Amino acid sequence: MTVQKRELPPLMQLTEAAATRLKKLYEGAEAGKTLRISVNTRGCSGMSYEMDWVEEPGPQDERVNNNGLTVLVDRKATLFLIGTVMDYKEDKLTRGFTFENPNEKGRCGCGESFHV
């Protein structure tokens, strides 16, 4: 009996807006570095996204290649981020990267943290 493996969704994807903004950062102020995304215990709901610029990938980092760019994901965060879409949004009061994560079960009122 042959068991067919179900294809997993991509670890993360970047929207065109996120890719455009990230490309500008990679070519400008953060040249030579790579964005690393992790999940830490913090905030009202228990977990928060953390983004850091690193010179080199860590031994446990997963590489996400999407829209011609590379983003690193801390291996400990992969189960929390499977299927996540990273976007970049600007409005009159704020601008920044956002995460649409299908694994989230809820967010705190201020939007700074989430739980799965």
C-alpha positions as CSV (number, residue, x, y, z in Angstrom):
1,M,0.0,0.0,0.0
2,T,1.4,3.3,-1.1
3,V,0.8,6.3,1.1
4,Q,0.6,9.6,-0.7
5,K,2.1,12.5,1.0
6,R,0.0,15.7,1.2
7,E,1.9,18.7,0.0
8,L,2.5,21.3,2.7
9,P,1.7,24.9,2.1
10,P,4.8,27.1,1.7
11,L,6.4,28.2,4.9
12,M,5.9,31.9,4.1
13,Q,5.0,34.1,1.1
14,L,5.7,37.7,0.5
15,T,3.1,40.0,-1.2
16,E,4.3,42.2,-4.0
17,A,4.2,45.2,-1.6
18,A,6.3,43.4,1.0
19,A,8.8,42.3,-1.7
20,T,9.1,45.8,-3.1
21,R,9.7,47.4,0.4
22,L,12.1,44.6,1.4
23,K,14.1,45.0,-1.8
24,K,14.5,48.7,-1.1
25,L,15.8,47.9,2.4
26,Y,18.2,45.2,1.0
27,E,19.6,47.6,-1.5
28,G,19.8,50.6,0.9
29,A,20.2,50.8,4.7
30,E,20.3,47.1,5.2
31,A,22.6,46.2,2.3
32,G,24.5,43.0,3.0
33,K,22.0,41.8,5.6
34,T,19.0,39.5,5.6
35,L,15.7,39.8,7.4
36,R,15.2,37.1,10.0
37,I,11.7,36.4,11.4
38,S,11.1,34.7,14.7
39,V,8.3,34.2,17.2
40,N,8.9,35.1,20.9
41,T,6.8,34.8,24.0
42,R,5.5,38.3,24.8
43,G,2.5,40.5,24.9
44,C,-1.1,40.1,26.1
45,S,-1.9,37.1,23.9
46,G,1.4,35.2,24.5
47,M,3.4,35.4,21.3
48,S,4.7,38.1,19.0
49,Y,6.5,38.4,15.7
50,E,10.1,39.6,15.8
51,M,12.2,40.8,12.9
52,D,16.0,41.3,13.0
53,W,18.6,42.0,10.4
54,V,21.4,39.5,10.4
55,E,24.8,39.4,8.6
56,E,24.6,35.6,8.1
57,P,22.0,32.9,8.6
58,G,22.1,30.9,11.8
59,P,22.6,27.1,11.7
60,Q,18.9,26.5,12.5
61,D,17.4,29.2,10.1
62,E,15.1,28.1,7.3
63,R,15.5,30.0,4.0
64,V,12.3,31.3,2.4
65,N,12.8,32.3,-1.3
66,N,9.8,34.2,-2.7
67,N,9.3,37.0,-5.2
68,G,13.1,37.0,-5.9
69,L,14.0,37.7,-2.3
70,T,15.3,35.6,0.7
71,V,13.9,35.9,4.2
72,L,15.2,33.7,7.1
73,V,12.9,32.0,9.6
74,D,14.0,30.8,12.9
75,R,13.4,27.0,12.9
76,K,11.6,27.2,16.3
77,A,9.0,29.5,14.7
78,T,8.3,27.4,11.6
79,L,5.3,25.5,13.1
80,F,3.7,28.8,14.0
81,L,4.3,30.4,10.6
82,I,3.4,27.7,8.0
83,G,1.2,29.4,5.4
84,T,1.8,33.0,6.6
85,V,1.7,35.8,4.2
86,M,3.9,38.8,4.9
87,D,2.6,42.1,3.6
88,Y,3.7,45.8,3.7
89,K,1.0,48.4,4.4
90,E,0.9,52.1,4.6
91,D,-1.9,54.4,5.7
92,K,-2.1,57.9,7.2
93,L,-1.0,56.9,10.7
94,T,1.1,53.8,10.3
95,R,3.3,51.8,8.0
96,G,5.1,48.5,8.3
97,F,5.2,44.8,7.7
98,T,2.1,42.8,8.6
99,F,1.5,39.1,8.9
100,E,-1.6,37.2,7.8
101,N,-1.1,33.9,9.7
102,P,-3.7,31.1,9.2
103,N,-2.5,29.5,12.4
104,E,-3.5,32.4,14.6
105,K,-6.5,31.8,16.9
106,G,-6.7,35.4,18.1
107,R,-4.9,38.6,18.7
108,C,-4.7,41.1,21.6
109,G,-6.6,44.4,21.3
110,C,-3.6,46.4,20.4
111,G,-2.5,43.9,17.7
112,E,1.0,43.4,19.1
113,S,0.7,39.8,20.0
114,F,-1.2,36.6,19.0
115,H,-2.0,33.1,20.1
116,V,-2.2,29.8,18.3
